[in-house]
Amino acid sequence: MLLQAAQGRRGPATVYGTDYPTPDGTCIRDYIHVEDLVAAHILAMEALRPGDARVYNLGIGRGYSVREGAGFGVRVTGIEIPVQYGPRRPGDPAVLCADPARAQRGARLAPALHRA
């Protein structure tokens, strides 16, 4: 959405909530590149055997605020990204980060998780 807003293909990106108990007041999330997420899912499916059930958290294990994410977009594109601020969304936690330790212990999954 940030990149679409930078390109003028949509209106301003909305940041929901600026009063969370975080350093800049916006939510903190553990962002993972979609290609890394896909690679980890493929590796997990290849490792499964009939009757297996495994649960992994995928992420980098630390978060970035929504405001930081918008700042990354500006640095990468060199374009000021239009952002508007709205109220909190019901149920949004202040911080939401994965604990990828279990996935990192799985030798076949670890390489996909360290690219982030």
MARBA-3410 file (N, C-alpha, C, O; in Angstrom, 1 decimal):
116
0.8,-1.2,0.0,0.0,0.0,0.0,0.9,1.3,0.0,0.5,2.3,-0.6 ~ 2.0,1.2,0.7,2.9,2.3,0.8,3.4,2.6,-0.6,3.5,3.8,-1.1 ~ 3.9,1.6,-1.3,4.4,1.8,-2.7,3.4,2.3,-3.7,3.6,3.1,-4.5 ~ 2.1,1.8,-3.5,1.1,2.2,-4.4,0.8,3.7,-4.1,0.5,4.5,-5.1 ~ 0.8,4.1,-2.9,0.6,5.5,-2.5,1.7,6.4,-3.1,1.4,7.5,-3.6
2.9,5.9,-3.0,4.1,6.6,-3.5,3.9,6.8,-5.0,4.3,7.8,-5.6 ~ 3.4,5.8,-5.7,3.2,5.9,-7.2,2.0,6.7,-7.6,1.8,6.9,-8.8 ~ 1.1,7.1,-6.6,-0.1,7.8,-7.0,-1.2,6.9,-7.5,-2.2,7.3,-8.0 ~ -1.0,5.6,-7.3,-2.0,4.6,-7.7,-3.1,4.4,-6.7,-4.1,3.7,-7.0 ~ -3.0,5.0,-5.6,-4.0,5.0,-4.5,-3.9,6.2,-3.7,-2.9,7.0,-3.8
-4.8,6.5,-2.8,-4.7,7.6,-1.9,-3.7,7.4,-0.8,-2.9,6.4,-0.9 ~ -3.6,8.2,0.2,-2.6,8.1,1.2,-2.8,6.7,1.9,-3.9,6.2,2.1 ~ -1.7,6.2,2.4,-1.7,5.0,3.2,-2.1,5.4,4.6,-1.8,6.5,5.1 ~ -2.9,4.6,5.3,-3.4,4.9,6.6,-2.7,4.2,7.7,-2.5,3.0,7.6 ~ -2.2,4.9,8.6,-1.6,4.4,9.8,-2.7,4.4,10.9,-3.2,5.5,11.3
-3.0,3.3,11.4,-4.1,3.2,12.4,-3.6,3.2,13.8,-3.1,2.2,14.3 ~ -3.7,4.4,14.4,-3.3,4.6,15.8,-1.9,5.1,16.0,-1.0,4.6,15.4 ~ -1.9,6.2,16.8,-0.6,6.8,17.0,-0.4,7.0,18.5,0.5,7.7,19.0 ~ -1.2,6.3,19.3,-1.1,6.4,20.8,-0.8,5.1,21.5,-1.2,4.9,22.7 ~ -0.1,4.2,20.8,0.2,2.9,21.4,1.4,3.1,22.3,2.2,4.1,22.1
1.6,2.3,23.3,2.8,2.4,24.2,4.1,1.8,23.6,4.7,0.9,24.0 ~ 4.5,2.5,22.5,5.7,2.1,21.7,6.5,3.4,21.5,6.0,4.5,21.8 ~ 7.7,3.3,21.1,8.6,4.5,21.1,8.0,5.6,20.2,8.2,6.8,20.6 ~ 7.3,5.3,19.1,6.8,6.4,18.3,5.3,6.4,18.2,4.6,7.2,17.5 ~ 4.6,5.6,19.1,3.2,5.6,19.2,2.4,4.7,18.2,1.2,4.6,18.3
3.2,4.2,17.2,2.5,3.3,16.2,2.8,1.8,16.5,3.8,1.5,17.2 ~ 2.0,0.9,16.0,2.1,-0.5,16.2,3.5,-1.0,15.7,4.0,-0.4,14.8 ~ 4.0,-2.0,16.4,5.2,-2.6,16.0,4.9,-4.0,15.5,4.1,-4.8,16.1 ~ 5.4,-4.3,14.3,5.1,-5.6,13.6,6.4,-6.2,13.1,7.4,-5.5,12.8 ~ 6.4,-7.5,13.1,7.5,-8.3,12.6,7.3,-8.6,11.1,6.5,-9.5,10.8
7.9,-7.8,10.3,7.7,-7.9,8.8,8.6,-9.0,8.2,9.8,-9.0,8.6 ~ 8.1,-9.8,7.4,8.9,-10.8,6.7,8.6,-10.7,5.2,7.5,-10.5,4.8 ~ 9.7,-10.8,4.4,9.5,-10.7,2.9,8.7,-11.9,2.4,8.9,-13.0,2.9 ~ 7.7,-11.6,1.5,6.8,-12.6,1.1,7.5,-13.8,0.4,7.1,-14.9,0.5 ~ 8.7,-13.5,-0.3,9.4,-14.6,-0.9,10.0,-15.5,0.1,10.1,-16.7,-0.1
10.5,-15.0,1.3,11.0,-15.8,2.3,9.9,-16.6,3.0,10.1,-17.8,3.3 ~ 8.7,-16.0,3.1,7.6,-16.7,3.7,7.2,-17.9,2.8,6.9,-19.0,3.2 ~ 7.1,-17.7,1.5,6.8,-18.7,0.5,7.9,-19.8,0.6,7.5,-21.0,0.6 ~ 9.1,-19.5,0.6,10.2,-20.5,0.6,10.1,-21.3,1.8,10.3,-22.5,1.8 ~ 9.8,-20.7,3.0,9.7,-21.5,4.2,8.5,-22.4,4.2,8.6,-23.5,4.7
7.4,-22.0,3.6,6.2,-22.9,3.4,6.6,-24.1,2.5,6.2,-25.2,2.8 ~ 7.2,-23.8,1.5,7.6,-24.9,0.6,8.5,-25.9,1.3,8.3,-27.1,1.2 ~ 9.5,-25.4,2.0,10.4,-26.3,2.7,9.7,-27.1,3.8,10.0,-28.3,4.0 ~ 8.8,-26.5,4.4,8.0,-27.2,5.5,7.1,-28.2,4.8,7.0,-29.3,5.4 ~ 6.5,-27.9,3.7,5.6,-29.0,3.0,6.5,-30.1,2.6,6.1,-31.3,2.6
7.7,-29.8,2.1,8.6,-30.9,1.6,9.0,-31.8,2.7,9.3,-33.0,2.5 ~ 9.2,-31.2,3.9,9.7,-32.0,5.1,8.6,-32.8,5.7,8.9,-33.8,6.5 ~ 7.3,-32.5,5.5,6.2,-33.2,6.1,6.1,-34.6,5.6,6.3,-34.8,4.4 ~ 5.8,-35.5,6.4,5.5,-36.9,6.1,4.0,-37.2,6.4,3.5,-36.4,7.3 ~ 3.4,-38.1,5.8,2.0,-38.4,6.2,1.8,-38.5,7.7,2.5,-39.2,8.4
0.8,-37.8,8.2,0.5,-37.8,9.6,1.2,-36.8,10.4,0.9,-36.6,11.6 ~ 2.2,-36.1,9.8,3.0,-35.1,10.5,2.1,-33.9,10.8,1.2,-33.5,10.0 ~ 2.4,-33.2,11.9,1.7,-31.9,12.2,2.8,-31.1,12.9,3.3,-31.5,13.9 ~ 3.2,-30.0,12.3,4.2,-29.1,12.8,3.7,-27.7,12.8,2.9,-27.3,11.9 ~ 4.2,-26.9,13.8,3.8,-25.5,13.9,5.1,-24.7,14.0,5.9,-25.0,14.9
5.2,-23.7,13.2,6.3,-22.8,13.2,5.9,-21.3,13.1,4.9,-21.0,12.5 ~ 6.5,-20.5,13.9,6.3,-19.0,13.7,7.4,-18.5,12.7,8.6,-18.8,12.9 ~ 7.0,-17.8,11.7,7.9,-17.3,10.8,8.0,-15.8,10.9,7.0,-15.1,10.9 ~ 9.2,-15.3,10.9,9.5,-13.8,11.0,10.9,-13.6,11.3,11.7,-14.6,11.2 ~ 11.3,-12.4,11.6,12.7,-12.2,11.9,13.0,-12.1,13.4,14.1,-12.0,13.8
11.9,-12.1,14.2,12.1,-12.1,15.6,12.2,-10.7,16.3,12.4,-10.6,17.5 ~ 12.1,-9.7,15.5,12.0,-8.3,16.0,11.1,-7.5,15.1,10.9,-7.8,14.0 ~ 10.6,-6.4,15.7,9.7,-5.6,15.0,10.1,-4.2,14.6,11.1,-3.7,15.1 ~ 9.4,-3.7,13.7,9.5,-2.3,13.3,8.2,-1.6,13.4,7.2,-2.2,13.1 ~ 8.2,-0.4,13.8,6.9,0.3,13.9,6.4,0.6,12.5,7.1,0.7,11.5
5.1,0.9,12.4,4.4,1.2,11.2,5.0,2.5,10.6,5.2,2.6,9.4 ~ 5.3,3.4,11.5,5.9,4.7,11.1,7.3,4.5,10.5,7.7,5.1,9.5 ~ 8.1,3.6,11.1,9.4,3.2,10.6,9.3,2.6,9.2,10.0,2.9,8.3 ~ 8.3,1.7,9.0,8.0,1.1,7.7,7.8,2.2,6.6,8.3,2.1,5.5 ~ 7.0,3.2,7.0,6.7,4.2,6.0,8.0,5.0,5.7,8.3,5.4,4.6
8.9,5.2,6.7,10.1,5.8,6.5,11.1,5.0,5.6,11.8,5.6,4.8 ~ 11.0,3.7,5.8,11.8,2.8,4.9,11.4,3.0,3.4,12.2,3.1,2.5 ~ 10.1,3.1,3.2,9.5,3.3,1.9,10.0,4.6,1.3,10.4,4.6,0.1 ~ 10.1,5.7,2.0,10.6,6.9,1.5,12.1,6.8,1.2,12.5,7.3,0.1 ~ 12.9,6.2,2.0,14.3,6.0,1.7,14.6,5.2,0.5,15.5,5.5,-0.3
13.8,4.1,0.3,14.0,3.2,-0.8,13.5,3.9,-2.1,14.2,3.8,-3.2 ~ 12.4,4.6,-2.1,11.9,5.2,-3.4,12.4,6.6,-3.6,12.4,7.0,-4.8 ~ 12.8,7.3,-2.6,13.1,8.7,-2.7,11.9,9.6,-3.0,12.1,10.8,-3.3 ~ 10.7,9.0,-2.7,9.5,9.8,-2.9,8.8,9.9,-1.6,8.7,9.0,-0.8 ~ 8.3,11.1,-1.3,7.5,11.3,-0.1,6.2,10.6,-0.2,5.4,10.9,-1.1
6.0,9.7,0.7,4.8,8.8,0.6,3.7,9.5,1.4,3.8,9.8,2.6 ~ 2.5,9.7,0.8,1.4,10.3,1.5,0.8,9.3,2.5,0.5,8.2,2.2 ~ 0.8,9.8,3.8,0.3,9.0,4.9,-0.8,9.8,5.6,-0.6,11.0,5.8 ~ -1.8,9.1,6.0,-2.8,9.8,6.9,-2.9,8.9,8.2,-2.6,7.7,8.1 ~ -3.3,9.6,9.2,-3.4,8.9,10.5,-4.8,8.8,10.9,-5.6,9.7,10.9
-5.2,7.6,11.3,-6.5,7.3,11.7,-6.5,6.7,13.1,-5.5,6.5,13.8 ~ -7.7,6.4,13.6,-7.9,5.9,15.0,-7.4,4.4,15.0,-7.3,3.7,14.0 ~ -7.1,3.9,16.2,-6.8,2.5,16.4,-7.9,1.6,15.8,-9.0,2.0,15.8 ~ -7.5,0.5,15.4,-8.4,-0.5,15.0,-8.7,-1.4,16.2,-7.8,-1.8,16.9 ~ -9.9,-1.8,16.4,-10.2,-2.7,17.6,-9.4,-4.0,17.5,-9.4,-4.6,16.4
-8.8,-4.3,18.6,-8.1,-5.6,18.7,-6.7,-5.6,18.2,-5.9,-6.6,18.4 ~ -6.2,-4.5,17.7,-4.8,-4.4,17.2,-3.9,-4.3,18.5,-4.0,-3.3,19.2 ~ -3.0,-5.3,18.7,-2.0,-5.2,19.8,-0.9,-4.2,19.5,-0.7,-3.9,18.3 ~ -0.3,-3.6,20.5,0.7,-2.6,20.3,1.9,-3.3,19.6,2.6,-2.7,18.8 ~ 2.3,-4.5,20.0,3.4,-5.2,19.5,3.0,-6.6,19.1,2.4,-7.3,19.9
3.4,-7.0,17.9,3.2,-8.4,17.4,4.4,-8.9,16.7,4.6,-8.5,15.5 ~ 5.2,-9.7,17.3,6.4,-10.2,16.7,6.4,-11.7,16.9,6.0,-12.3,17.8 ~ 7.0,-12.4,15.9,7.2,-13.8,15.9,8.3,-14.3,16.8,9.3,-13.5,17.0 ~ 8.3,-15.5,17.3,9.4,-16.1,17.9,9.8,-17.2,16.9,9.3,-18.3,17.0 ~ 10.8,-17.0,16.0,11.2,-17.9,15.0,12.1,-19.0,15.5,12.7,-19.7,14.7
12.4,-19.1,16.8,13.4,-20.0,17.3,13.2,-21.5,16.9,14.1,-22.2,16.5 ~ 11.9,-21.9,16.9,11.7,-23.3,16.6,11.9,-23.5,15.1,12.5,-24.5,14.7 ~ 11.5,-22.6,14.2,11.8,-22.7,12.8,13.3,-22.6,12.5,13.8,-23.3,11.7 ~ 14.0,-21.8,13.3,15.5,-21.7,13.1,16.2,-22.9,13.5,17.3,-23.2,12.9 ~ 15.6,-23.7,14.5,16.3,-24.9,14.9,16.1,-26.0,13.8,16.9,-26.9,13.7
15.1,-25.9,13.0,14.9,-26.8,11.9,15.9,-26.5,10.8,15.7,-25.5,10.1 ~ 16.9,-27.4,10.6,18.0,-27.1,9.7,17.5,-26.8,8.3,18.1,-26.0,7.6 ~ 16.4,-27.4,7.8,15.9,-27.1,6.5,15.2,-25.8,6.3,15.2,-25.3,5.2 ~ 14.7,-25.3,7.4,13.9,-24.0,7.3,14.8,-22.8,7.6,14.5,-21.7,7.1 ~ 15.9,-23.0,8.4,16.7,-21.8,8.8,17.2,-21.0,7.6,17.2,-19.7,7.8
17.8,-21.5,6.5,18.3,-20.6,5.5,17.3,-19.6,5.0,17.6,-18.4,4.7 ~ 16.0,-20.0,4.8,15.0,-19.1,4.3,14.7,-18.0,5.3,14.3,-16.9,4.9 ~ 14.9,-18.2,6.5,14.6,-17.2,7.6,15.7,-16.2,7.8,15.4,-15.2,8.4 ~ 16.9,-16.5,7.4,18.0,-15.6,7.7,18.2,-14.6,6.6,19.1,-13.7,6.7 ~ 17.5,-14.6,5.5,17.6,-13.6,4.4,17.1,-12.2,4.8,17.5,-11.2,4.3
16.1,-12.2,5.7,15.4,-11.0,6.1,16.2,-9.9,6.5,15.7,-8.8,6.8
END
